[in-house]
């Protein structure tokens, strides 16, 4: 009988792969934009696990254990395996799916082909399985923005993680909607995060853009875990590695808010520049663009700043040639332009005198 009184269920403590971050028998998700090292971080975790080394925060692992990598984006031969070697993995303990025939279906599609993952986990005895990225492994029928559809797709994966006592680490890109609420920034439905017992995010450190931060988004099985700084290191043409830099004070929400601020900073700087440049009165378009070039402001960024300030452009004539002036809201053209305009109109009247009205004859 599947339904039992609670007192007949044997209570168990949560088992951890990476203490208080990667629970065994559960789904975990890692969100982040491209080119921030998500795949490399996963391989670093596989390498550490395979050799029994501590995890990036210094916490001990379970001892040498096996890992499985399923990637829809990176080639095993020229990317995954060389990187694992560079990261010091025990190559006998990390398994990588590799196409055996050109017509072989790849990537697998879940939930329809969950049995293939079941077989792979049984054969490799992996304690950590990486699915990179999860969106590439979903059936075409799965609606990634629909909670019910995503839950139906992830249900079999949850059962496989529990069956094989492994951590299934899924990668996912961020959406383009912006905002600093990390819980809602992953691509697709929030059901992806809801199905996972631990969710994390990578983003650039807003105070040191050469560095990145791995931060917790959600942890339903333990208390909040500190963020960890890292940078992707590659010297003299060597393959990249992950250099962990210790605890970071940036939370996931702070990182996304900081990223938005970093993205807007050139526009803000251009707005301040333009406002100060025009503060003493209208300037010609030629003067503006010369100053902009010297300041290193991109033309597109200046156009955005111009729109933000509601700058008006008036075309007049000066010394016999057309001149365009940029004006802030409430500003007027220089007085010394009026005589020039008057003389221009006067010359037109002299050459083309107005036709007298009937009542004036």
C-alpha positions in Angstrom: 0.0 0.0 0.0 1.7 3.3 -1.1 0.0 5.4 1.6 1.5 4.9 5.1 0.9 6.6 8.4 3.8 9.0 9.0 5.1 7.0 12.0 5.8 4.1 9.6 8.0 6.2 7.4 11.7 5.9 8.4 13.1 9.4 8.7 16.5 10.0 7.0 19.0 12.8 7.1 19.7 14.7 3.8 22.8 13.2 2.1 25.1 15.8 0.5 27.6 15.6 -2.3 28.8 19.2 -1.7 27.7 19.9 1.9 24.7 22.2 2.0 24.9 22.9 -1.7 24.6 19.8 -3.8 22.1 17.3 -2.2 22.2 13.7 -3.4 19.1 12.3 -4.9 17.9 15.8 -6.0 17.8 18.3 -8.9 20.0 21.4 -8.8 20.1 24.2 -11.3 22.8 26.7 -12.3 21.7 29.9 -14.1 23.8 32.4 -15.9 24.6 34.2 -19.1 27.0 32.7 -21.7 30.7 33.1 -21.4 30.8 33.2 -17.6 32.2 29.7 -17.1 29.1 27.7 -16.2 30.3 24.6 -18.1 33.8 25.0 -16.8 32.5 25.2 -13.2 30.6 21.9 -13.7 33.7 20.3 -15.1 35.7 21.6 -12.1 33.2 20.0 -9.7 33.5 16.7 -11.7 37.2 16.8 -11.5 37.2 17.5 -7.7 34.7 14.8 -7.1 36.7 12.2 -9.2 39.8 12.8 -7.2 38.3 13.3 -3.7 39.5 16.9 -3.5 37.6 19.5 -1.4 34.9 21.5 -3.1 35.5 25.2 -3.9 34.6 26.5 -0.4 36.9 24.0 1.3 34.1 21.6 2.4 35.0 17.9 2.0 33.4 15.7 -0.6 32.3 12.1 -0.2 35.7 10.8 -1.4 36.6 9.8 -5.0 33.4 9.2 -6.9 32.1 9.1 -10.4 30.6 11.8 -12.6 28.7 12.0 -15.9 28.7 14.9 -18.4 25.9 15.3 -21.0 26.5 18.4 -23.1 24.6 19.5 -26.1 27.0 22.4 -26.9 30.6 21.2 -26.3 32.4 18.5 -28.2 33.8 15.7 -25.9 37.0 15.3 -28.0 38.2 18.8 -28.4 36.6 20.6 -25.4 35.2 18.5 -22.6 38.0 15.9 -22.2 40.9 18.3 -22.6 39.4 20.6 -20.0 38.9 17.7 -17.6 42.5 16.8 -18.0 43.6 20.4 -17.4 41.4 20.5 -14.3 43.1 17.4 -12.9 40.3 14.9 -13.2 40.7 11.2 -12.7 39.7 10.4 -16.3 38.6 6.9 -15.4 35.9 8.3 -13.1 34.3 10.9 -15.4 32.1 9.6 -18.2 31.1 11.7 -21.2 28.5 10.8 -23.8 30.0 10.7 -27.3 28.1 10.1 -30.5 28.9 6.6 -32.0 27.1 7.1 -35.3 26.3 10.2 -37.3 22.6 9.5 -37.4 22.4 8.8 -33.6 19.9 11.0 -31.9 21.5 13.7 -29.7 20.8 15.3 -27.4 18.4 12.9 -25.6 15.0 14.3 -25.1 13.3 14.2 -21.8 11.0 12.9 -20.5 10.6 10.6 -23.6 14.1 9.2 -23.4 14.6 9.3 -19.6 15.2 5.6 -19.9 18.5 6.3 -21.6 19.6 8.5 -18.7 18.5 5.8 -16.3 20.8 3.3 -18.2 23.7 5.7 -18.2 23.5 6.5 -14.5 23.3 2.7 -13.7 26.3 2.0 -15.9 28.5 4.8 -14.6 27.4 4.8 -11.0 27.7 8.6 -11.2 27.1 10.7 -8.1 27.1 13.9 -10.1 25.4 14.2 -13.6 25.6 17.4 -15.6 22.9 18.3 -18.1 24.2 21.2 -20.1 21.9 23.0 -21.0 18.6 21.6 -19.8 16.6 23.4 -22.5 18.4 21.4 -25.3 17.4 18.1 -23.7 13.6 18.8 -23.4 11.1 17.2 -25.8 9.7 19.6 -28.4 6.3 19.1 -26.8 7.6 20.6 -23.5 6.4 24.2 -23.1 9.3 25.8 -21.2 7.1 28.8 -20.0 4.4 26.5 -18.7 4.6 25.3 -15.1 2.6 22.1 -15.6 4.5 21.2 -18.7 7.9 21.8 -17.0 6.9 19.8 -14.0 5.8 16.9 -16.1 9.2 17.0 -17.9 11.3 17.2 -14.8 9.3 14.6 -12.8 11.1 11.6 -14.3 14.5 13.3 -13.8 13.6 13.8 -10.1 12.8 10.1 -9.8 16.0 9.1 -11.5 18.1 11.4 -9.2 16.4 9.7 -6.2 16.7 6.2 -7.6 20.5 6.5 -8.3 21.3 8.7 -5.3 23.0 11.3 -7.5 22.8 15.0 -8.0 21.5 16.1 -11.4 23.0 19.5 -12.1 21.1 21.3 -14.9 22.4 24.5 -16.7 20.1 27.2 -17.9 20.6 30.6 -19.5 19.0 33.9 -18.2 16.0 35.5 -19.9 16.2 39.0 -21.5 13.6 40.6 -19.3 16.1 42.3 -16.9 15.4 42.9 -13.3 17.3 42.0 -10.2 15.1 39.3 -8.8 17.2 36.2 -9.3 14.4 33.8 -8.7 12.6 35.0 -11.9 15.6 35.5 -14.2 16.1 32.0 -15.5 14.8 31.2 -18.9 11.4 29.6 -18.9 9.0 28.8 -16.1 9.8 29.3 -12.4 8.9 25.6 -12.1 12.5 24.8 -13.0 13.7 26.4 -9.8 10.7 25.0 -7.8 11.7 21.5 -8.8 15.2 21.9 -7.6 16.4 21.8 -4.0 19.3 24.1 -4.6 19.5 26.8 -7.2 22.5 29.1 -8.0 23.5 31.8 -10.4 26.8 33.0 -11.9 27.3 36.7 -12.8 30.0 39.2 -13.1 31.2 41.0 -10.0 29.9 44.5 -10.5 32.8 45.9 -8.5 35.5 43.9 -10.4 34.2 42.9 -13.8 37.2 40.7 -14.5 35.8 38.4 -11.8 32.6 36.5 -11.4 30.5 35.2 -8.5 28.7 32.0 -7.8 25.7 32.8 -5.6 22.8 31.0 -4.1 19.3 31.7 -5.4 17.3 29.1 -3.4 18.2 26.4 -0.9 15.3 24.4 0.5 17.3 21.9 2.5 19.9 24.0 4.4 20.6 27.6 5.5 21.9 30.3 3.2 25.3 29.6 1.8 27.9 32.3 1.1 28.6 33.4 -2.4 32.0 32.4 -3.9 34.2 34.6 -6.1 36.0 33.1 -9.1 37.7 33.9 -12.3 38.4 31.9 -15.4 42.1 31.7 -15.8 44.0 30.9 -19.1 47.6 31.9 -19.6 50.0 31.5 -22.6 47.3 29.8 -24.7 46.7 27.0 -22.2 43.2 25.6 -21.6 41.1 27.6 -19.1 40.8 26.7 -15.4 38.7 28.0 -12.6 40.5 30.0 -9.9 38.3 30.2 -6.8 38.8 33.5 -4.8 37.0 32.8 -1.6 33.8 34.3 -0.1 32.1 37.2 -1.9 29.7 39.6 -0.2 27.5 39.8 -3.4 24.1 38.0 -3.2 22.4 36.8 -6.4 20.0 39.8 -6.4 22.9 42.2 -5.8 24.7 40.7 -8.7 21.8 41.2 -11.1 21.2 44.7 -9.9 24.8 45.4 -10.2 24.9 44.0 -13.7 22.1 46.3 -14.7 24.0 49.3 -13.2 27.1 48.3 -15.1 25.1 48.0 -18.3 23.6 51.5 -17.8 26.8 53.2 -16.7 28.0 54.3 -20.2 24.6 55.8 -20.9 24.5 57.6 -17.5 28.0 58.9 -18.0 27.0 60.2 -21.5 23.9 61.9 -20.0 26.0 63.7 -17.4 28.6 64.7 -20.0 26.0 66.1 -22.4 24.1 68.0 -19.8 27.3 69.6 -18.5 28.5 70.4 -22.0 25.3 72.2 -22.9 24.8 73.8 -19.5 26.2 77.2 -20.6 24.0 77.4 -23.7 23.4 75.7 -27.0 26.3 74.3 -28.9 26.7 73.4 -32.5 26.5 69.8 -33.6 30.1 70.0 -34.8 31.2 71.0 -31.3 29.2 68.3 -29.7 30.6 65.5 -31.8 34.2 66.7 -31.5 33.8 66.7 -27.7 32.1 63.3 -27.7 35.0 61.8 -29.7 37.5 63.1 -27.3 35.5 61.7 -24.4 35.3 58.3 -25.9 31.5 58.1 -25.9 30.0 55.8 -28.5 27.6 57.6 -31.0 24.7 55.2 -30.1 25.2 55.9 -26.4 25.1 59.6 -27.0 21.9 59.3 -29.0 20.4 57.6 -26.0 21.6 60.3 -23.6 20.2 62.9 -26.0 16.8 61.2 -25.8 17.0 61.0 -22.0 17.6 64.8 -21.8 15.1 65.6 -24.4 17.7 67.6 -26.3 16.3 69.7 -29.2 18.1 70.3 -32.4 17.5 73.6 -34.3 19.0 74.3 -37.7 19.9 77.9 -38.4 22.1 79.8 -40.8 25.4 81.5 -39.7 27.9 83.2 -42.0 26.0 82.0 -45.0 25.9 78.3 -44.1 23.5 76.0 -42.2 24.4 75.2 -38.6 22.6 72.8 -36.3 22.5 73.7 -32.6 21.8 71.3 -29.7 19.6 72.8 -26.9 18.6 71.6 -23.5 14.9 71.9 -22.5 14.1 75.6 -21.9 17.2 77.0 -23.7 17.0 79.5 -26.6 19.3 80.1 -29.6 22.0 82.7 -29.2 20.9 86.2 -29.9 23.7 86.8 -32.4 22.0 84.5 -34.8 18.9 86.6 -35.1 20.6 89.5 -37.1 22.0 86.9 -39.5 18.5 85.4 -40.0 17.0 88.9 -40.4 19.6 89.9 -43.0 18.9 86.6 -44.8 15.2 87.3 -44.9 15.8 90.9 -45.9 17.9 89.9 -48.8 15.1 87.5 -49.9 12.5 90.4 -49.7 14.8 92.7 -51.7 15.1 90.1 -54.5 11.5 89.0 -54.3 9.4 91.9 -53.1 5.9 90.9 -51.8 2.9 91.4 -54.2 0.7 94.3 -53.0 -2.7 93.4 -51.6 -5.8 94.8 -53.4 -6.8 97.0 -50.5 -3.4 98.6 -50.6 -3.7 99.8 -54.2 
